[in-house]
Amino acid sequence: MMHTLYRPRPPLDRLVESLWVSDNYVGQAPRQRVLPTGTQALVVPLGESPVRIYASESTSESTDVSGAILCGARSSPLIIGPSLGPTVGVKFRPGGALPFFDVPADALADQTLSLEALWGTSSRSLRERLMEAPTPAERVHLLETALLQSARRSFELSPALRVSLSAFEEPDLPSVAEVNRRTGLSPKRLLALFREHVGLSPKAFWRVRRFRAALHDLERGALRGAALASEHGYFDQAHFIREFRALAGSSPREYLAARIADTDHVMVYR
């Protein structure tokens, strides 16, 4: 599988972390976990088969979604079927999707929705043009143009949201109360801000982002065991393992053996 990341051009880079193109987004297992990032994502499969989305890992209950898909911010893995074929997508920065869809982020949290429900028939037209584009770079350009044309709000995040998001990336942040102190927002106002722009509560977002930071170090082999847990603010290694299982659906060792390189996907064999 060739999976290529692209840096978005200004001003999209303020709200979009990356755009990506995969020539054959296929796992070798019956299902895949898509690990939570705390952000929203747009996924556009270019093959003929719909995406199969399971209600949970322990059930066979599923829904098939055709066309482009908007994935809300999640605090648990998304379980999908094995094959997407050629695919393009957008990974938004935390709080970055709202200007393009004008729907409060918490209305999409833990949900997958056909883009047609938000963009109408223009989403089908976009997908058809993406399928016809001869090169990955042209597909990325089409996606960037579609996002720029759909933006209905400023590309600037509010100062309070910027300060909050930055604080939650700090490994030694002591509490959500510290974020309230830095922003001057009450707990109720901070919660409302995150629900509208991010889709998760501040506490849930912090939990996911700490997990992602630890995951990055785990993949690089920079730290292991108790040192990894301590570096990212977990009480101890047992606390880290419990959190990892809750958010990744497996132990760190199992994750490293089953992950699909350069993606947030993990193969599920059982």
ABEGO torsion letter per residue (X at the ends): XBBBBBBBBOAAAAABABBBBBABBBBABABBBBBBAGBBBBBBBABABBBBBBABAABABBBBBBEBBBBBBBABBBBBBABAEBBBBBBBBBGAAAAAAGBBAAAABGBBBBAAAAAEAAAAAAAAAAAABABAAAAAAAAAAAAAAABABBABBBAAAAAAAAAAABAABABAAAAAAAAGBBAAAAAAAAAAAAGBBAAAAAAAAAAAAAAAAAAAGABBEAAAAAAAGBABAAAAAAAAAAAAGBBAAAAAAABBBGBABBBBAX
